[in-house]
Amino acid sequence: MFDTLSDRLGTVFDRLRGRGALTESDVRAALREVRVALLEADVALPVARDFIDQVTERAVGADVLRSITPGQMVVKLVHDALVETLGSETAELNFNTAPPAVIMMVGLQGSGKTTTTAKLGKRLKEKERKKVLMASLDVARPAAQEQLAVLGVQAGVDTLPIVGGQQPVEIAQRAVQSAKLQGYDVVLLDTAGRLHVDDALMAEMKAVAGASTPVETLLVVDSLTGQDAVNVAKGFAGEVDITGVILTRMDGDARGGAALSMRSVTGKPIKFAGVGEGIDALEAFHPQRVAGRILGMGDVVSLVEKAAETIQVEDAEKLAAKMAKGKFDLDDLWSQLKQMQRMGGLGAMAAMMPGMKGMKGAMDKAQDGKALVHMEAMLSSMTAKERERPELVNAKRKIRIAKGSGTSVQEVNKLLKMHQEMATMMKRLKKMGGFGKLAAMFGGGGLEGALGGMAAPGALPPGGLGGGLPGLGGPGFNLPPGFDKFSKK
């Protein structure tokens, strides 16, 4: 996400940070490069121009040029301007109405509207604790209604039964009526799309809106289409009362022009971002966090939230009890590898950690080499007793494990060595007083205390997320010794 833009801006700001005093011409030259980077990222020209004018006006002031770290000050000004461009604050959904709250999903064909409807339904059910009913109003596209029904089963969200021959307005009315009778909190209406914005599409949108009176009308657009996505949003916003935008396929958008232009051009906030194909791959859009990621400042809050969502509490408690005794076997290592994969892998985690964006490429490369997959294959080829007592793995067993996992004896040796080093670290930590002493170093709150209570109490187990954050210690997500050697040439 935003990789191309982030790399370009990183190069510009590294040069600024590396210098002591800055002149006005230095700042203007750097901001010209920022402008080029924005345009190459497919940001709309008026937006890029306003952005640079805004930053230049603030950056050439005496306070910046005479500050101790003028380069850092310029970076901060760009960060603040990015936040303003993206929308300043996170835009929440409006549920301030008598149930059911109707949310109408609109957009062109192929933008991912039906899948996004199911993702949003799942998110509202699990995170907002809402009882959700989804209804497909798309009677034109073959099997569109059946598609939403299948996605509803996957997401665990109810869908309105299909009645053949009904038209969109009739389906919308039936959905709202059914929701009232059955006590639903939210109704999601997945409307039909077209290949382009036309009068027939707008007439249908207005008719459905008139029949269902939605509190939210969310426009779903594909971020990969760049400026075309912005033009589509502009076309819809001029005809229908859009309340927000959902950008799909943000995980594949290296440029980020659509996201950076959307708020300024349409005046509508980006409320959610689709970040993958999974049914749960929909995130709230946080301008502050996105700006931090673009500028390589990391996004610790999202990392902590993701950890809290993916960590299995029961497994974490078992692991914490074993670690308190200085024990760490191969089953524990396996559970840590699975946790990393649930959080998106090493590359995704590195992108969220301050100062570690430069390591993202190396970690992605390691994953491309199937490092985590190889380790999991070796662990699954061992017996339960071998994982519990790694010292049992002799030369003969190593050959068997290597054959069973499609790896080599050398790789099995590296895995065992990595585990041995982590287990030794556990024993040393126990001698130093265990995790209690480590937590006391951060005011008794461990990782939660160090991060100002951003994670739910107990959500982050000892040895879980800790090692990946600078200075927090623990074995959790430190890149283990020799890990980079696991990727096959």
Beta strands, then each sheet from edge to edge (+ up, - down):
strand 1: 101-106
strand 2: 132-136
strand 3: 158-159
strand 4: 186-190
strand 5: 216-222
strand 6: 244-248
strand 7: 270-274
strand 8: 282-284
sheet 1: 3+ 2+ 4+ 1+ 5+ 6+ 7+ 8-
end
